[in-house]
């Protein structure tokens, strides 16, 4: 499986161009970044955030995509907010566990200074064998990071 490569930046993630063409990757990095940085929908009975529910336009009631990280944008960075961020990121990547792509996902949110949240996500293949071709494209541990956001892919536990 091949996917368009995404690169983290200060505003989220963008497609990568190489020699004027869209760059490709094995799929797992881009899938993780898209799941984290696509705005998930806030469903009733939860109230809208700042009057918005957002969400991915192709969502169905049974299959939600994206994360609710955006709901924490204007929060004061305190321990309960960091816990919420960890929960939102873990939930956004939960499909990798459900689909047997990863054996374990670890998410740690932290604080850097007064206004920056750091997020470290580790996706461990372990004994998971679904989509082995995607993992095969990752020979060793791979890390993608920018300004406090780090996603590590570990093919071996």
C-alpha positions in Angstrom: 0.0 0.0 0.0 1.3 3.4 -0.9 0.0 6.8 0.3 0.8 10.4 -0.3 3.5 11.6 2.1 2.6 14.2 4.7 5.1 16.4 6.5 4.3 18.0 9.9 4.5 21.7 10.1 3.4 24.4 12.6 -0.2 24.4 11.2 -0.6 20.6 11.1 0.5 18.6 8.1 0.9 19.2 4.3 1.5 17.1 1.3 5.1 16.8 0.3 6.4 17.7 -3.2 9.6 16.2 -4.6 10.8 17.4 -8.0 7.4 18.9 -8.7 5.5 15.6 -8.0 3.6 14.5 -4.9 5.8 12.3 -2.8 4.8 8.9 -1.6 5.4 6.8 1.6 4.5 3.4 2.8 1.2 4.7 4.1 1.5 4.3 7.9 3.1 7.6 8.6 0.6 9.5 6.5 -2.4 7.5 7.9 -1.3 8.4 11.5 -0.9 12.1 10.7 -4.2 12.3 8.9 -6.0 10.6 11.7 -4.5 13.1 14.2 -4.8 16.3 12.2 -8.2 15.7 10.6 -10.9 17.4 12.7 -13.2 14.9 14.2 -16.9 15.7 14.7 -18.3 16.5 18.1 -21.5 14.5 18.3 -24.6 15.2 20.4 -25.2 15.1 23.3 -21.8 16.8 23.7 -22.2 20.6 23.2 -20.5 22.2 20.2 -17.1 23.9 20.8 -17.3 27.6 20.1 -20.5 26.9 18.2 -18.9 24.3 15.9 -19.1 20.6 15.6 -16.6 20.3 12.7 -15.7 16.9 11.4 -14.6 15.0 8.3 -17.2 15.5 5.5 -17.3 11.8 4.6 -18.0 10.5 8.1 -20.8 8.1 8.7 -22.5 7.5 12.0 -20.8 4.1 12.4 -17.3 5.2 11.2 -15.9 8.4 12.6 -12.5 9.7 11.4 -10.1 12.3 12.8 -9.4 13.6 16.3 -10.9 16.0 18.7 -7.5 17.6 19.4 -9.0 20.8 17.9 -11.4 21.1 20.9 -8.4 21.8 23.2 -7.1 24.7 21.1 -8.0 27.5 23.5 -7.6 25.7 26.8 -5.2 26.6 29.5 -2.5 23.9 29.6 -3.1 22.1 32.8 -3.0 18.4 33.7 -6.6 17.7 32.9 -6.2 19.2 29.4 -3.1 17.1 28.8 -5.0 14.0 29.8 -7.8 15.0 27.3 -5.2 15.5 24.6 -3.8 12.0 25.2 -7.3 10.5 25.1 -8.2 12.3 21.9 -5.0 11.2 20.1 -5.3 7.6 21.4 -8.9 7.5 20.2 -8.0 8.9 16.8 -5.5 6.2 16.3 -7.6 3.4 17.8 -8.6 2.1 14.4 -5.0 0.8 14.0 -5.5 -1.5 17.0 -9.0 -2.5 15.9 -7.8 -3.4 12.4 -4.8 -5.4 13.7 -2.2 -3.0 12.2 -0.6 -2.3 15.6 -0.3 -4.2 18.8 0.0 -1.1 21.0 -0.2 2.7 20.7 1.4 4.9 23.4 0.5 8.6 23.6 2.2 11.1 26.0 1.2 14.7 26.1 3.4 17.2 27.9 3.9 20.9 28.3 6.7 23.0 27.0 6.7 26.6 28.3 3.4 28.3 28.9 1.7 27.9 25.5 3.1 24.7 23.8 1.8 21.2 24.2 4.1 18.4 23.2 2.7 15.1 21.9 4.7 11.9 21.5 2.9 9.0 19.8 4.5 5.6 19.5 2.9 3.0 17.3 4.3 -0.5 18.0 3.7 -3.3 15.5 4.6 -6.1 18.0 2.9 -9.3 16.9 0.3 -7.5 14.7 0.5 -9.0 11.2 -2.2 -7.2 9.3 -0.9 -4.9 6.5 2.5 -6.5 6.9 3.5 -4.8 3.6 3.2 -1.4 5.1 5.4 -2.4 8.1 7.9 -4.0 5.6 8.5 -0.6 4.2 9.7 0.6 7.6 13.0 -1.3 8.1 13.9 0.4 11.4 12.2 2.7 13.8 11.0 5.8 12.0 10.3 9.1 13.6 8.5 12.1 12.2 8.6 15.3 14.2 8.1 19.1 14.2 7.7 21.6 17.0 6.8 19.3 19.9 4.9 16.7 17.9 6.6 13.4 17.4 5.3 10.2 15.8 7.5 7.1 16.2 6.8 3.9 14.2 8.4 0.8 15.8 8.2 -2.3 13.5 9.6 -4.6 16.2 8.5 -4.7 19.8 
